[in-house]
Amino acid sequence: MAISYKYIVLGGGVGAGYAAREFSREGARSGEVAILSKEAVAPYERPALSKGYLFPRDAARLPDFHVCVGSGGEQQDFKWYAQRGIDLILNTEVVKADLAAKALTTSEGHVYNYDILVVATGSTVIKLPHSDAAGIHYLRGIDEAEALVEAMSKAKESSRNAIVIGGGYMGMELSAALITNEFKVTMVYPKPFCMPKLFTADIASFYEEFYQAKGATIVKGGRASGFELDSQGHVSFCFVCFSNFFKDIKFFAFTMPQVKAVVLSDGRKLDADIVIVGIGAKPLTGLLSGQVDEEQGGIKVDGFFETSIENVYAVGDIATFPLKLYGDMRRVEHVDHARKSAIQAVQAIRAKEEGRSIAPYDYVPFFYSRVFDLSWQFYGDNVGDAVIFVAKARKFGCYWARDDRIMGVFLEGGSPAENQELAKAAREQPNVAEFLAGWNRATD
């Protein structure tokens, strides 16, 4: 027998938690909202996993970073959902979504019906081939973070060689975490400099030099082509197999090979006790694929995050949405957008039900990172000519301008007031002289 809800949020990440809060704020009644999540815990602020969760001291642990603390909101633990009559259905994998029938089927065969669906399935990591040996790690969820913490603890008794494959967000943040844990870190990435989708070569050089001063070795233009494994292995598993209607109980044990080195495409081998792969993510759109319009690898939505199927909404990483500021369609993978798109979708749902209107989504792209004692923020679009406008020892800024208009702004080491000036410039797109005058006023 199917279980029915008025609203179902599919996914257990940041977007799901913020959607739940917005349904509560918008007056959803007890028993109307359910979250279906593969995870075993309530939605949490995922950025904590590559930062505070890996600290050697005073590490972040749940319930301290459940949503919505990342934006200054209330901590939404199990009790929070129960008090508001929101059903948190965990350890539940949805394997089929029949949008025509408004039905979701789980791996256990349970069926959930809905009137309105908000899909917030997020992304999954891109994996390298043959990377399932012990000692090779990816980071997306809290189980993987806990496994990494355990592995770091064990590896501290060895030579502490850590290889991080990838020079993007995850590669940079996880390298910093490993260095903080006193590992000898080698960073491997295929591009000429780190964070190439956002950074210029000048910006990247500051961070690369900073990491090198902290002891990191950087291999630019390096590609991992494989892994050298210890065939004897270090991690043993044992399980029980029941057969012949429980008449035979068989025990099996095997040893998983342990990574010894990363093999690069040029034949070099880098010794490794721990390998972390952070080469990107891909949106989890498979459940909706073929049933809704798709674009740029995501689910195409309007300015209210409604898909081509009425009463089906997609938010966060999976949504390709109209970016009003630039007049085009974008898919954005970042926690800020995950939060704001979920809020927009729920507000649009409730407004539609009540016969009122709200403004379409009007987003300014925003990215940030914190590593060691560094902290940068970026607003806007990194198109046009890049110009360094602040250059101090621990504070520097860069703007991107096209046709004398500010398109995007980056700042390392900014104060709250300075960062707000960046956000304002990215939205208003003043000419360069106006931006510099405003910056000077903000920094006087």
N, C-alpha and C positions, 0 to 999 in steps of 0.2 A: 504494500500500500504506500502510495506517495505521500510525502510530507510537504505541506504547502506554506509559503510565506508570501507576504506582499512584496517585500524587497529582499533579494539575496545579493550579497557581496561575495564574489568569487575571488579568493586569494587572501593571504594572511599577512601581507607586507604593510609597508607604510601607508599606501593608498587606502587599504581596507580599514585601518584604524582611524584615519581622518574622515573617511566616509561614514563610519559608525558614529563618530562624534557629531558630524553634521546632521545626520538623520535624527539624533537625539535633540540637537538644538532646534531643528525644524519641526519638532513636535510629533515624530513617529511614535506610535503607541507600543506598549509592551507586547511582545510576541510578533510584531510585524517584520522585524529585521533579523536576518541571520547572516553570519559570516561562515563560509566554508573554506577551511584552510588545511593544507597538508602538514603544517607545522604543529608542534606539540605545545606551543606557548602562544599567548595572546600577541597581537601585532606589536612590533618594537621598532625603534629607530635604527635602521640597518647600518647607517654610517658608523655607529659605535663599534661595530665588529672589527673594522680595520684601524681603529684608533684606540679608544680607552680599554676595550676588551683585552687587548694584547699587552697592556702596560705591565711591567714587572712588579710594580707596587701600586696599591690603591686602584686596582683594575676595576673597570665597570662590570657590573653583573646585574642581571634581572632580579628584582623588578625595577631597578633604577632607571632603565632606559626604554620602558614601554612607551609607545606613543601616548600623548602628544608632547612629551617633554622637550623634544628637539626644537620646537618652535615656542617654547615657553608656556605650554599648556599643561593640563592635568595629566597625571600618570594613570593610564587606563589599564589596570590589572584585571584579573578575572572578576573581582568584586565589582568593579566599575560597570562591566557589561551586565552582570546579573542585576544590579540595582536599577538599570534602565530597561530591563526586559529584552536585551539583545542577545540572541542565542549564538554562542561562540562554539562552533562545531569543529573541533580540532582533529588532527590525525586522520583527515578525510581527503582522499584524492578523487577529484572528479575526472572521469575518463571519457565522458561523452557529454556534449552540450547539444541538445536538439532545440534550436531556437524557434522553429515553427511550432513545436509542441510546448514550448516554455518549460522544458524539463532538463534537469541535470542528473546524470547517473554516476554513482561513485564506483570505485574499484570493488566494493563489497556488494554491489548490486542494488544499493538503496537509491531511490529516486526522489529528487526534490523539485517541486514545482514553484514557480514564481510568477508574479505579475510584472515586476520590473527587475532587471538584472544589471548589476554594476560589475564589470569584469576588471579586476585589478591583479592580474596574474604576474605582472612584472617580467623580469628577465631571468635567464639562466646563464651560467658561465659557458664560454667556448672552451672546449677541451682539446688538448693535444692528443694525437694517436698514441696508444700504448702507454698511457700515463696513469695506470691504475696500481702501480707498485706502492708498497709502503714507503713513506717518506715524501711522497709527491702530494701536494695539497692545492686545493682550490678554496676560495672563500666566497660564499654567498649567504649562507644561513648560519644560525647559531650553533648547530651541530658541527659544522665544519670549523667554526671558530674555536669550539671547545676541543676538537681533535687537534687543531694547530697548537693550542696552549699546551696540551699534553705532550705533543711531539717536541715542542721547544724545551719543555722541562727535561725530557729524556735526552735530547741532543746536547744539553749543557754538559753532560758527562763525556761527550766525545770531542772532536776537534772543532766543533761549532762552525762548520762551513755551511753557509746558506746561499743558495742560488735563487734569485728572483727573475723569472722570465716575464718580460713585459715592462714597458716604460710609460704606461698610462697612469690613471688614477690609482688603481690597485697596486701596481708595481711600485709606485713612489711611496704610497702610504705604508704598504707592508714592508718595504725595505727599511723605512724609518723605524717601524716597530721592532724589526729584527736587530737593527743596530742598537736600539735602546735596550734590548735584551742581551747585548754584548756578543752578538754573533758576528762572524767575519762574512760580510755580505758582498756577493758579486751580482751586479745588475746586468741583465742581458736584454737588449732590445734591438730590433732590426733597423730602426730609423737613425738618422744622423744625430738626433737629439731627443730628449724626453718630451712627453706630452705634445707631440707634433700637431694634434688636432686643435690645440689652443695656443700653446706657447710659440713665440718666435725663437730663433736661435739665440738671441741675446738674453731673453728671459730664461730659457732653458740652461744657459751656461752658468747663471747664478746658482741655480739649484744643484746642478751637477757638481760644481766646485764645492758647494756646501756639503753635499753627501760625501764627496771624496775626502774632505777635511775631517769628516766623522769616521773615516776608515773604509768607506765603500770602494770597491773596484767596479768600474763601469766598462762593459764591452758593448760598444756601439756597432751597429751593422751586424750584430750577431743573431743567428737563428738557431734555435734548438732543433736538431734533426732526430734526436733519440735520447735514450737513457741507458747507462750501464748499470746493471743490477747485480746484486749479490745473490747468486742462485740458491745459496743455503738459507737465505732469508733471516728475518729477525722477528717477524710477527706471526704467531701461530693462532689458528682458529680451530674451534672444535664445535661440531653440531650433531644433532640427532636426526635421523631419518626414520620415520614410521612407515612401515609398508605392510602389505597383506593384512589390512584391517587390524593393525597394532599387534600382530602376532610376532613380528620380528622388529627388534629395536637395534639399529645399526649406528655405530659411532664412527665418524670420519674426522680426520685431522689433516690439515695441510698447512704449509708454510708459505706465506706470501713473500715474493722476492722484495728485497730492500734496495732502494736506489743508492748507488755509489757515486755516480757522476752524471753530469749532463754532457751530451755529445753535441757539439756545434757542427754546422754544415761544412765548415772548413776543416773538420777533423779534430779540432781541439777538444780536450776533455777537461771539465771543471769538476773537481771533487766536491761532493755534496753529502751532508748529513740530512739536510732538509731542502726540498725544492718547493717553491711556491710559484704557481702559474697564474698570471693575471693578464691575459691577452684580449680581454673584451667579453662582451655579453651579447646574447641574442634574445629578442622578445618572445615570450611564451604566448603565441597567437594560435597554436594548433587547434585548440578546441573550437575556435570560431572560423577557422580557415575554410573557405568555400561557401560560407553562409552569409558573409557580410562583405562589403567593399573593402579592399586592402590597398595600401599605398606605402611606398618607401619601407617595406618590410614590416609595417604595422597595420593596425586596424584604422581605417579612415573614419573620422568623426567630424561633427560640425563644431561650432563654437560653444556648444553646451555638452560636448562629449557623447552625443547620441550617435550611434552607428547608423548604417543604412537600414537596419531593422528597428522598427519602432519599439521603444521601451527597453532597448539593449544599449548600455553605455560602456565605454572602454576608457580607462584612465591610466595615467602614469606612463611607464616605458612602452607599453604596447600601442599607445594612441598616436596616430598621425593626425595632427590638428591644424586648423588655420591659425598661423601666427600673424595676428592682425597688424602688428608693428611693421612687419616687412612684406606683408601681402603675399605670403606663400605658405606652403604646407611644411610642417616640421614634425619630427619625432625626437623627443628629448628624453635622455636617460639621466635623470638627476632627482634627488630626494625633494628638492624645492618644488619642482613641477609635479611630482607624485602627490605631494600634499595639496597643492593648490588646484590641480585638476580634479581630485576627488571631491574637494569642497564645491567646486563649480558644478560638477555633475549632480550632486545631491541637491544643491540649491535650485538647479534647473528642473530637476524632477519634481520637487515640491511646488515650484512656481507654476509649472505646467498643470499640475493637479488642481491648483487653486485658481487657475485662469488668469494669472498675472505673468508679466514678462521680466526677465533680467537681462543685463547686458552680456553680449558674447565674451568669451574668454579673451583677456587682453594681457598677455604675458610678456614680461621682459626676461629673456634668458639669463639665468644666474647660476654661477658655479663657484665653488670655494673648496679649499682644502686647508688642513692644519697638520703640520708635521714638525717634530722637535718643538722649537719655540718660534716657528715661522707660521704665518697665516696669510693667505691671499684670497682675494675675491675678484670675480670677473662678472661684468654685466654687459649684455648686448650681443653683438655679432662681431667676430674677428675677421672682418672683410675690409678691404681698402689698404691704405698705407699705414704701417705701424711705426709709431714715433714714441721714443722714451721721453717722458716729460718730468719725471722725478728720478734722480739717481743719487741715492745716499747709501751708506754702508748696509743698513738693514731695512731700508724703505726705498722702493722704486716703483714707478708706474709707467704704463704704456697705454696709449690710445690708438685706435684704428679710425682713420678718417677716409671718407669717400666724397668727392665733390665738395670738399671743405666742411663736411658735416661729420660729427662724431657718430660712429657706428658701435664701437665697443670700447670698454675701459677696464684695465687690469691694475690692481694695486696690491703690493706686498707690504705688510706691516701697517695697514691703515687704521685710523681711529674710527669709531662708529660714525662720527660726523663726516669724515672723509669718505667712508664707504657709501654713505647716503648721497653724497655729492656725485659719486660714480653712478649710482642707480638713477638719479635724476637726469644725468647727462645721457645715459643710454636710452631712456624713454623719450626725452625731449629732442634729442639730436641737434644740439646747438652747433653753430659754426665753431671752428677751433678757437678763435680769439675769445668768443663768449665763454667757452668751456674753461679756458685757462684763467680768465678773469674770475669766474666763479670758484675755481679751485683755489686761487690765491686768497680770495675772501674767506673760504672755509678753513684755510690753514694759517691764517694770521693769528 
